[in-house]
Amino acid sequence: MSRVQSIFSTTKQPVLNIYFTAGYPTLDSTLTVMDLLANAGVDIIEIGMPYSDPLADGPVIQESSSIAIANGMTIELLFSQLKACRAQPSLSKIGIVLMGYMNPVLQYGFNRFCADAANAGVDGLILPDLPEYEFEKEYGEIIKAYGLDFIFLVTPETSEERVRKLDSLSTGFLYAVSSSATTGGETSFNLVSNYLQKLQSYQLKNPVMVGFGIKDKASFDAVAANSQGAIIGSAFIKALSNNTSLDELVPSFVKSIRP
């Protein structure tokens, strides 16, 4: 059982996954933000690898990526920063997932990327533009060889057949996009509730985590009623953009979601 899988089996409340962009707001803030999130009680930390041409990210995360790139963040530097993370008591058991896009990963070298991710203490990967076919034929075995979970995304428009297929290929959890839009947009949670109830009826093998549009306690609780938890990204990035002390901001933000 992977660390992420263990979190779902042992956590008695809805799982809280917070996303932030590596190298944002400053180049050296990655481990600081992670430590503060872990101490505040977050279950999984999702680290965005900044990329100039994202597919699913809304304007808030796009801007944070642009700033992180300007700060000098790279995949290689991120792995260098992460190598120390598991030695910190607060980060020894927390789930750590990397989210990014295939182009920079392929430029880095896919095998090298997975090896370095595993060595840096990463538990899983989210690469939204890695097609199912290529995952099965080429990349899935590499990911598995390094003991990494891989998380596929599904949307309200994904057919039951494809949901079941992507669930069968995923490990760790299945990422349920709340609506067919980019991150940070407005979402109708009445429609989302129907969608999540439909996913529940499929009795999938993986826990379902909901992302896109989750921004506060009300939206977190709304989706957690019909899933195993939720992912919050744009709202946290917005909070980080304020000139507030991270030591105050991060615990306050997490407490506002899950007291």
For each residue, the residues with C-beta under 8 A, 3 or more apart:
1: 5 6 9
2: 5 6 123 124 147 149 171 172
3: 6 7 93 95 123
4: 7 8 44 95 97 123 124 149 172 173
5: 1 2 8 9 149 171 172
6: 1 2 3 9 10
7: 3 4 10 11 15 43 44 95
8: 4 5 11 15 173 207 228
9: 1 5 6
10: 6 7
11: 7 8 15 43
12:
13: 258
14: 220 221 224 227 228 229 230 258
15: 7 8 11 43 44 207 209 228 229 230
16: 41 42 43 44 220 229 230 232 254 257 258
17: 42 43 44 45 46 95 97 209 211 229 230 231 232
18: 37 42 44 45 46 231 232 233 236 254
19: 46 47 48 61 99 211 231 232 233 236 237
20: 24 33 37 45 46 47 48 64 233 236 237 240
21: 24 47 48 50 61 64 65 68 237
22: 30 47 48 49 50 68 73 78 81
23: 26 27 29 30 50 67 68 69 71 72 73 77 78
24: 20 21 29 50 64 65 67 68 71 73 237 240
25: 29 64 67 240 241
26: 23 29 71
27: 23 68 71 72 73 77
28: 31 32 81
29: 23 24 25 26 32 33 246
30: 22 23 33 34 47 78 81 82
31: 28 34 35 81 82 84 85 88
32: 28 29 35 36 246
33: 20 29 30 36 37 240 246 250
34: 30 31 37 38 45 47 85 91 94 96
35: 31 32 38 39 88 90 91
36: 32 33 39 40 246 247 250 251
37: 18 20 33 34 40 42 45 250 254
38: 34 35 42 45 88 90 91 94
39: 35 36 90 251
40: 36 37 250 251 253 254 255
41: 16 254 258
42: 16 17 18 37 38 45 94 254
43: 7 11 15 16 17 94 95 229
44: 4 7 15 16 17 18 94 95 96 97
45: 17 18 20 34 37 38 42 94 95 96 97
46: 17 18 19 20 97 98 99 126 231 233
47: 19 20 21 22 30 34 78 82 96 97 98 99
48: 19 20 21 22 57 61 64 65 99 100 233
49: 22 75 78 98 99 100 101 104 105
50: 21 22 23 24 64 65 66 68 69 73
51: 54 65 100 101 103 104
52: 65 66 69
53: 101 103
54: 51 57 61 62 65 101
55: 101 128 129
56: 128 153 177 182 183
57: 48 54 61 62 65 182 183
58: 61 62 181 182 183 184 185 234
59: 62 63 182 184
60: 63 64 183 184 234 237 238
61: 19 21 48 54 57 58 64 65 183 184 233 234 237
62: 54 57 58 59 65 66
63: 59 60 66 67
64: 20 21 24 25 48 50 60 61 67 68 237 240 241
65: 21 24 48 50 51 52 54 57 61 62 68 69
66: 50 52 62 63 69 70
67: 23 24 25 63 64 70 71
68: 21 22 23 24 27 50 64 65 71 73
69: 23 50 52 65 66 72 73
70: 66 67
71: 23 24 26 27 67 68
72: 23 27 69 77
73: 22 23 24 27 50 68 69 77 78
74: 77 78
75: 49 78 79 100 104 105 108 113
76: 79 80 108
77: 23 27 72 73 74 80 81
78: 22 23 30 47 49 73 74 75 81 82
79: 75 76 82 83 116 117 119 120
80: 76 77 83
81: 22 28 30 31 77 78 84 85
82: 30 31 47 78 79 85 96 120 121 122
83: 79 80 119 120 121
84: 31 81 87 88
85: 31 34 81 82 88 91 96 120 121
86: 91 92 121
87: 84 92
88: 31 35 38 84 85 91 92
89: 92
90: 35 38 39 94
91: 34 35 38 85 86 88 94 96 121
92: 86 87 88 89
93: 3
94: 34 38 42 43 44 45 90 91
95: 3 4 7 17 43 44 45 123 124 172
96: 34 44 45 47 82 85 91 121 122 123 124
97: 4 17 44 45 46 47 122 123 124 125 126 149 151 172
98: 46 47 49 117 122 124 125 126
99: 19 46 47 48 49 125 126 127 128
100: 48 49 51 75 104 105 126 127
101: 49 51 53 54 55 104 105 127 128 129
102: 105 106 127 129 130
103: 51 53 106 107
104: 49 51 75 100 101 107 108
105: 49 75 100 101 102 108 110 113 127
106: 102 103 109 110
107: 103 104
108: 75 76 104 105 112 113
109: 106 112 113
110: 105 106 113 114 139 142
111: 114 115 142
112: 108 109 115 116
113: 75 105 108 109 110 116 117
114: 110 111 117 118 125 142 143 145 146 148
115: 111 112 118 119 146
116: 79 112 113 119 120
117: 79 98 113 114 120 122 125 146 148
118: 114 115 122 146 147 148
119: 79 83 115 116
120: 79 82 83 85 116 117
121: 82 83 85 86 91 96
122: 82 96 97 98 117 118 125 148
123: 2 3 4 95 96 97 148 149 172
124: 2 4 95 96 97 98 148 149 150 151 171 172
125: 97 98 99 114 117 122 143 148 149 150 151
126: 46 97 98 99 100 150 151 153 175
127: 99 100 101 102 105 130 150
128: 55 56 99 101 153
129: 55 101 102
130: 102 127 134 135 139
131: 134 135
132: 135 136 152 165 166 169
133: 136 137
134: 130 131 137 138 139
135: 130 131 132 138 139 140 143 150 169
136: 132 133 140 169
137: 133 134
138: 134 135 141 142
139: 110 130 134 135 142 143
140: 135 136 143 144 150 169
141: 138 144 145
142: 110 111 114 138 139 145 146
143: 114 125 135 139 140 146 148 150
144: 140 141 147 148
145: 114 141 142
146: 114 115 117 118 142 143
147: 2 118 144
148: 114 117 118 122 123 124 125 143 144
149: 2 4 5 97 123 124 125 170 171 172 173
150: 124 125 126 127 135 140 143 169 170 171 172
151: 97 124 125 126 170 171 172 173 174 175
152: 132 166 167 169 170 174 175
153: 56 126 128 166 175 176 177
154: 158 162 163 166 167 174 175 176 177 199
155: 158 176 177 179 180
156: 177 178 179 180 191 192 195
157: 180
158: 154 155 162 163 166
159: 162 163
160: 163 164 202
161: 164 165
162: 154 158 159 165 166
163: 154 158 159 160 166 167 174 199 202 204
164: 160 161 167 168 202 204
165: 132 161 162 168 169
166: 132 152 153 154 158 162 163 169 170 174
167: 152 154 163 164 170 174 202 204 205 206
168: 164 165 205
169: 132 135 136 140 150 152 165 166
170: 149 150 151 152 166 167 173 174 206
171: 2 5 124 149 150 151 206
172: 2 4 5 95 97 123 124 149 150 151 206
173: 4 8 149 151 170 206 207 208 209 228
174: 151 152 154 163 166 167 170 204 206 207 208 209
175: 126 151 152 153 154 209 211 231
176: 153 154 155 195 196 199 208 209 210 211 227
177: 56 153 154 155 156 180 211 212
178: 156 187 189 192 195 210 211 212 213 214 223
179: 155 156 185 187 188 191 192 212 213
180: 155 156 157 177
181: 58 185 187 212 213
182: 56 57 58 59 185 212
183: 56 57 58 60 61 211 212 213 233 234
184: 58 59 60 61 212 213 215 233 234 235
185: 58 179 181 182 212 213
186: 213
187: 178 179 181 191 192 212 213 214 219
188: 179 191 192
189: 178 192 193 219 222 223
190: 193 194
191: 156 179 187 188 194 195
192: 156 178 179 187 188 189 195 196 210 213 222 223
193: 189 190 196 197 222 223 225 226
194: 190 191 197 198
195: 156 176 178 191 192 198 199
196: 176 192 193 199 200 208 210 223 226 227
197: 193 194 200 201 226
198: 194 195 201 202
199: 154 163 176 195 196 202 204 208 226 227
200: 196 197 203 208 226 227
201: 197 198
202: 160 163 164 167 198 199
203: 200
204: 163 164 167 174 199 208
205: 167 168
206: 167 170 171 172 173 174
207: 8 15 173 174 227 228 229
208: 173 174 176 196 199 200 204 227 228
209: 15 17 173 174 175 176 227 228 229 230 231
210: 176 178 192 196 214 223 224 227 229 230 231
211: 17 19 175 176 177 178 183 214 230 231 232 233
212: 177 178 179 181 182 183 184 185 187
213: 178 179 181 183 184 185 186 187 192 219
214: 178 187 210 211 219 220 223 230 231 232 235
215: 184 219 232 234 235
216: 219 220 235 256 257
217: 220 221 256 257 258 259
218: 221 222
219: 187 189 213 214 215 216 222 223 230
220: 14 16 214 216 217 223 224 230 232 257 258
221: 14 217 218 224 225
222: 189 192 193 218 219 225
223: 178 189 192 193 196 210 214 219 220 226 227 230
224: 14 210 220 221 227 228 229 230
225: 193 221 222
226: 193 196 197 199 200 223
227: 14 176 196 199 200 207 208 209 210 223 224 230
228: 8 14 15 173 207 208 209 224
229: 14 15 16 17 43 207 209 210 224
230: 14 15 16 17 209 210 211 214 219 220 223 224 227
231: 17 18 19 46 175 209 210 211 214
232: 16 17 18 19 211 214 215 220 235 236 257
233: 18 19 20 46 48 61 183 184 211 236 237
234: 58 60 61 183 184 215 237 238
235: 184 214 215 216 232 238 239 253
236: 18 19 20 232 233 239 240 253
237: 19 20 21 24 60 61 64 233 234 240 241
238: 60 234 235 241 242
239: 235 236 242 244 249 253
240: 20 24 25 33 64 236 237 246 249
241: 25 64 237 238
242: 238 239 249
243:
244: 239 248 249
245: 248 249
246: 29 32 33 36 240 249 250
247: 36 250 251
248: 244 245 251 252
249: 239 240 242 244 245 246 252 253
250: 33 36 37 40 246 247 253 254
251: 36 39 40 247 248 254 255
252: 248 249 255 256
253: 40 235 236 239 249 250 256 257
254: 16 18 37 40 41 42 250 251 257 258
255: 40 251 252 258 259
256: 216 217 252 253 259
257: 16 216 217 220 232 253 254
258: 13 14 16 41 217 220 254 255
259: 217 255 256
